[in-house]
Amino acid sequence: MFRRRHDERRVPSAPVASDAIEIVARELVALVGVFEHAHARISELSDAGGERIAGASGSGLIPALYARAGLASVQGLRGIPLLVDEIGLLEAAVINLESYEGNEVVLVTGYELLDDFARRERNSRPLRRRHGILTFADEVGDPTQVL
């Protein structure tokens, strides 16, 4: 039968057109907290449908963020990619929290994240897909870790 060539054993990796900033686990937790609170407030006070609420609150991004964090963790990497375009979801969540009477502490957290992320945008980095999950193109994970 057919044999696998040596170079085909590599982990699949494909470049991605967008750039991302690096966030750490602490920021991921805060970001998810803002998205979840926005989702709860909009759901409670709006008659919009689930898809629209997920977009307005940013909560639709949560599964992808956890997948990126998981891959980074498994590969022994510290940074978690957040697409520069996805920062707009945080901005929308914060604006909607203002409109839907969001918790003041969560709003402050959201604004702090926006300020921090805006400063990092000029240092955005290229991405690639690894196992269908976004990761930084310039990082090399622990080669002993097998997925």
KAUR-V373780 format. One line per field, one symbol per residue. phi: phi as a letter, one per 20 degrees, with the letter a starting at -180 (. if undefined). psi: psi as a letter, one per 40 degrees, with the letter a starting at -180 (. if undefined). burial: b if it has 24 or more other C-alpha atoms within 12 Angstrom, else e. A space follows every 50 residues. Layout:
BEGIN
phi = ???
psi = ???
burial = ???
END
This chain:
BEGIN
phi = .edffgfeefffbcfcfedbeeddggffffffffffffffffffdcdffg ffffffenffeggfffffffffffemdeedfcggfffffffffffffffd lfffffffgffffgfffffegfdfcfcbdclndfbffeddfffeede
psi = aiihideeeihhhhiidiiiihiiddddddddddddddddddddeieiid ddddddeedeedddddddddddddefidihhhiddedddddddddddddf fihddddddddddddddddedefiiiiihhfehhihdeihiheehh.
burial = eeeeeeeeeeeeeeeeeebbbbbbeebbebbbbbbbbbbbbbbeeeeeee eebbbbbbbbbbebbbbbbbbbeebebbbbbbbbebbebbbbbbbbbbeb ebeeebbebbbebbeebbeebeebbbbbbbeebbbbbebeeeeeeee
END
